[in-house]
Amino acid sequence: SSGINAEYGREGFVAKSCSVASTGFCRATLAPDKKHIYLALDSDSEIVCISSETLTTVRTFKPANTSKKGICWNVAIDEKYLFLGYESGDIVVFDHRDHIRQVAERKVHQEVVSALACHDSSIYSSSPDGTIARSRLESGFLRLLTTTSLQCKSSSVLRVRTDGKLYLAAGWDGGIRLYSCRKDRFLGLLEAHSPETVTDVVMWGQNRFASAGRDSRVNFWTLY
């Protein structure tokens, strides 16, 4: 990718831009405070944090042990922790408030972490091994709680509902699967897109979300 990050004004023109090192497959992630953007680079397993106001790099994150991790594929963030999913199947956790201190690390999957989401110290991750793993950060240790069959090759997007009771997995087959957070129980399948990867899901409130796919469609959903 180009490694160029831009902010657009109301009329669609570029209001601000900055140049960073070449980026990998990972999407840019906006922090909950809306003041910082987290962006994975395609070398050295590094993550950069960019101010959304000045578009300047304010800090960098790099795992203590970068051996065989590869590049970061996914980033998830809450008010306290930054969760990074790597090509090696490792998940690394930083306390982004405390001088970028690394607090935990664990190999959760045998293949790349293809999707990642977090809610209240619980981490949901998927991999081309066809599973979703639910882990929890406890006293500086990332504990693997459960693994659930995804019923397809892998997921491109994971999202947790704001109340923490339900999560969804957007599959490489174009379907969106719903699961209970408490028991990881499969609740249903939405045939969202043609047999193509779902590229993104945006949730708002507890019952509404939108999905976009490589079939060039955007679908809007209401859960009952």
JONOR-V141699 format. One record per pair of residues at least 6 apart in sequence whose ideal C-beta (glycine too) atoms are under 7 Angstrom apart, sorted by sequence separation. I is the first residue (numbers start at 1). J is the second residue. D is the distance in Angstrom with one decimal. If there is no record, write none. Layout:
I | J | D
I | J | D
This chain:
8 | 14 | 6.3
9 | 15 | 4.0
50 | 56 | 6.8
63 | 69 | 6.3
77 | 83 | 7.0
85 | 91 | 5.5
86 | 92 | 7.0
94 | 100 | 5.8
95 | 101 | 4.9
126 | 132 | 4.9
161 | 167 | 6.8
170 | 176 | 5.1
171 | 177 | 6.5
179 | 185 | 6.5
192 | 198 | 6.1
203 | 209 | 4.1
212 | 218 | 4.9
8 | 15 | 6.3
30 | 37 | 5.8
31 | 38 | 6.7
40 | 47 | 5.4
41 | 48 | 6.5
50 | 57 | 5.6
51 | 58 | 5.2
76 | 83 | 4.4
84 | 91 | 6.8
94 | 101 | 6.6
117 | 124 | 4.7
135 | 142 | 5.3
136 | 143 | 5.4
160 | 167 | 4.5
179 | 186 | 5.9
180 | 187 | 6.1
202 | 209 | 6.3
6 | 14 | 5.0
7 | 15 | 5.3
39 | 47 | 6.9
49 | 57 | 7.0
50 | 58 | 6.9
83 | 91 | 6.3
84 | 92 | 4.6
94 | 102 | 5.4
95 | 103 | 5.2
124 | 132 | 6.3
125 | 133 | 5.1
135 | 143 | 6.2
159 | 167 | 6.5
168 | 176 | 5.5
169 | 177 | 4.8
179 | 187 | 6.1
201 | 209 | 5.8
202 | 210 | 5.0
210 | 218 | 6.0
211 | 219 | 5.1
7 | 16 | 4.7
28 | 37 | 5.4
29 | 38 | 4.5
38 | 47 | 5.8
39 | 48 | 5.3
48 | 57 | 5.2
49 | 58 | 5.4
75 | 84 | 5.9
94 | 103 | 6.6
116 | 125 | 5.1
135 | 144 | 5.1
136 | 145 | 5.7
158 | 167 | 6.4
159 | 168 | 5.4
168 | 177 | 6.6
177 | 186 | 6.6
178 | 187 | 4.2
210 | 219 | 6.7
28 | 38 | 7.0
49 | 59 | 4.7
83 | 93 | 5.6
92 | 102 | 6.5
93 | 103 | 5.2
115 | 125 | 6.8
124 | 134 | 5.6
135 | 145 | 6.2
168 | 178 | 5.3
169 | 179 | 6.9
178 | 188 | 5.0
201 | 211 | 4.9
210 | 220 | 5.0
211 | 221 | 6.9
6 | 17 | 4.5
28 | 39 | 4.9
38 | 49 | 5.6
39 | 50 | 6.3
74 | 85 | 3.9
93 | 104 | 4.2
115 | 126 | 4.5
133 | 144 | 6.2
134 | 145 | 4.9
158 | 169 | 5.6
5 | 17 | 7.0
48 | 60 | 5.3
72 | 84 | 5.1
73 | 85 | 5.5
81 | 93 | 5.6
82 | 94 | 4.4
113 | 125 | 5.2
114 | 126 | 5.4
122 | 134 | 6.3
123 | 135 | 4.6
134 | 146 | 4.9
166 | 178 | 6.2
167 | 179 | 5.4
177 | 189 | 5.4
200 | 212 | 4.9
209 | 221 | 5.3
4 | 17 | 6.3
5 | 18 | 5.6
36 | 49 | 5.3
37 | 50 | 4.6
47 | 60 | 6.8
72 | 85 | 6.9
73 | 86 | 6.6
81 | 94 | 6.8
92 | 105 | 4.8
114 | 127 | 5.7
157 | 170 | 4.0
198 | 211 | 5.6
199 | 212 | 5.2
208 | 221 | 6.8
26 | 40 | 3.7
36 | 50 | 6.8
46 | 60 | 5.7
47 | 61 | 4.2
72 | 86 | 5.6
73 | 87 | 6.0
81 | 95 | 6.1
82 | 96 | 4.5
113 | 127 | 6.1
114 | 128 | 6.2
122 | 136 | 5.1
133 | 147 | 5.1
155 | 169 | 4.2
156 | 170 | 5.5
166 | 180 | 6.4
167 | 181 | 5.6
175 | 189 | 5.3
176 | 190 | 4.3
199 | 213 | 5.9
208 | 222 | 5.5
4 | 19 | 6.0
5 | 20 | 6.2
36 | 51 | 6.3
37 | 52 | 5.4
46 | 61 | 6.9
80 | 95 | 6.4
81 | 96 | 6.9
90 | 105 | 6.4
91 | 106 | 5.9
112 | 127 | 6.3
121 | 136 | 5.9
155 | 170 | 5.9
166 | 181 | 6.1
175 | 190 | 6.5
198 | 213 | 4.9
199 | 214 | 6.1
207 | 222 | 5.7
3 | 19 | 6.5
23 | 39 | 6.0
24 | 40 | 5.4
35 | 51 | 6.7
36 | 52 | 6.2
46 | 62 | 4.9
70 | 86 | 5.8
71 | 87 | 5.3
90 | 106 | 6.9
109 | 125 | 6.7
111 | 127 | 4.8
112 | 128 | 6.6
121 | 137 | 4.6
131 | 147 | 4.8
132 | 148 | 4.7
155 | 171 | 5.5
156 | 172 | 6.1
165 | 181 | 5.6
175 | 191 | 5.7
176 | 192 | 4.6
197 | 213 | 6.8
207 | 223 | 4.7
3 | 20 | 5.1
23 | 40 | 6.4
24 | 41 | 6.7
35 | 52 | 5.6
45 | 62 | 6.2
69 | 86 | 4.5
70 | 87 | 2.9
80 | 97 | 6.1
90 | 107 | 5.0
91 | 108 | 5.1
108 | 125 | 5.7
111 | 128 | 4.8
131 | 148 | 6.4
164 | 181 | 5.7
175 | 192 | 6.2
196 | 213 | 5.4
197 | 214 | 5.4
3 | 21 | 5.8
23 | 41 | 6.0
24 | 42 | 3.6
34 | 52 | 6.6
35 | 53 | 6.6
44 | 62 | 6.7
45 | 63 | 5.6
69 | 87 | 6.7
70 | 88 | 5.3
89 | 107 | 5.5
109 | 127 | 3.7
111 | 129 | 5.3
131 | 149 | 6.2
132 | 150 | 5.5
154 | 172 | 5.3
174 | 192 | 6.1
193 | 211 | 7.0
196 | 214 | 3.9
3 | 22 | 4.6
20 | 39 | 6.5
22 | 41 | 6.9
23 | 42 | 6.0
69 | 88 | 4.7
89 | 108 | 6.2
110 | 129 | 5.7
130 | 149 | 6.4
131 | 150 | 6.1
150 | 169 | 6.1
152 | 171 | 4.2
153 | 172 | 5.0
174 | 193 | 3.9
192 | 211 | 4.9
196 | 215 | 5.1
3 | 23 | 5.3
21 | 41 | 5.0
22 | 42 | 5.2
68 | 88 | 5.6
89 | 109 | 3.6
109 | 129 | 6.0
130 | 150 | 5.2
152 | 172 | 6.2
174 | 194 | 5.6
193 | 213 | 3.3
1 | 22 | 6.7
45 | 66 | 4.5
61 | 82 | 6.5
69 | 90 | 5.6
89 | 110 | 5.5
150 | 171 | 6.7
152 | 173 | 4.6
160 | 181 | 6.8
174 | 195 | 5.0
192 | 213 | 6.7
194 | 215 | 4.3
1 | 23 | 4.8
21 | 43 | 7.0
44 | 66 | 6.6
89 | 111 | 5.7
91 | 113 | 6.5
173 | 195 | 5.6
174 | 196 | 5.2
176 | 198 | 6.5
193 | 215 | 4.9
5 | 28 | 6.8
89 | 112 | 6.6
130 | 153 | 6.1
132 | 155 | 6.9
152 | 175 | 6.7
45 | 69 | 4.8
89 | 113 | 6.2
109 | 133 | 6.6
126 | 150 | 6.2
130 | 154 | 6.7
174 | 198 | 6.2
193 | 217 | 6.1
47 | 72 | 6.0
87 | 112 | 4.9
108 | 133 | 5.0
128 | 153 | 6.0
172 | 197 | 5.1
45 | 71 | 6.7
128 | 154 | 4.3
151 | 177 | 6.8
45 | 72 | 6.2
86 | 113 | 6.1
108 | 135 | 6.1
127 | 154 | 6.2
171 | 198 | 6.8
192 | 219 | 5.7
20 | 48 | 6.3
47 | 75 | 6.6
85 | 113 | 2.9
126 | 154 | 5.8
170 | 198 | 3.5
42 | 71 | 5.2
63 | 92 | 4.8
126 | 155 | 3.9
40 | 71 | 6.6
85 | 116 | 4.2
148 | 179 | 6.8
170 | 201 | 5.3
190 | 221 | 6.8
5 | 37 | 7.0
40 | 72 | 3.9
91 | 123 | 6.4
126 | 158 | 6.1
61 | 94 | 5.4
83 | 116 | 6.1
104 | 137 | 5.9
168 | 201 | 6.7
5 | 39 | 6.8
91 | 125 | 6.2
124 | 158 | 5.0
40 | 75 | 6.2
83 | 118 | 5.3
176 | 211 | 6.1
104 | 140 | 5.8
106 | 142 | 4.1
108 | 144 | 6.2
124 | 160 | 6.5
148 | 184 | 4.6
18 | 55 | 4.1
38 | 75 | 5.1
47 | 84 | 6.2
103 | 140 | 5.3
104 | 141 | 6.0
105 | 142 | 7.0
132 | 169 | 6.0
17 | 55 | 6.9
18 | 56 | 6.8
64 | 102 | 5.4
89 | 127 | 6.3
104 | 142 | 4.3
146 | 184 | 5.1
16 | 55 | 5.0
38 | 77 | 6.3
61 | 100 | 5.4
63 | 102 | 6.5
73 | 112 | 5.6
74 | 113 | 5.5
174 | 213 | 6.1
73 | 113 | 5.6
76 | 116 | 4.6
78 | 118 | 5.5
83 | 123 | 5.5
85 | 125 | 5.8
114 | 154 | 4.8
115 | 155 | 4.5
45 | 86 | 6.7
59 | 100 | 5.7
73 | 114 | 6.6
74 | 115 | 6.0
76 | 117 | 5.4
114 | 155 | 6.1
115 | 156 | 5.9
117 | 158 | 3.9
119 | 160 | 4.1
156 | 197 | 5.0
157 | 198 | 6.0
170 | 211 | 6.5
63 | 105 | 6.7
74 | 116 | 3.8
76 | 118 | 4.3
114 | 156 | 6.4
115 | 157 | 5.5
116 | 158 | 6.4
117 | 159 | 5.7
156 | 198 | 5.7
159 | 201 | 5.1
161 | 203 | 6.5
115 | 158 | 4.3
117 | 160 | 5.1
124 | 167 | 5.7
126 | 169 | 6.3
156 | 199 | 6.7
157 | 200 | 6.0
163 | 206 | 5.5
38 | 82 | 6.8
91 | 135 | 6.9
93 | 137 | 6.0
120 | 164 | 5.7
157 | 201 | 4.8
159 | 203 | 5.3
162 | 206 | 5.8
5 | 50 | 6.6
32 | 77 | 6.9
119 | 164 | 4.9
161 | 206 | 5.7
26 | 72 | 5.4
29 | 75 | 4.4
31 | 77 | 5.5
32 | 78 | 6.5
24 | 71 | 4.3
26 | 73 | 5.4
32 | 79 | 5.5
7 | 55 | 6.7
24 | 72 | 6.8
25 | 73 | 5.6
26 | 74 | 5.9
29 | 77 | 6.0
26 | 75 | 6.0
93 | 142 | 6.3
5 | 55 | 6.6
117 | 167 | 6.7
134 | 184 | 6.2
91 | 142 | 6.4
81 | 137 | 6.7
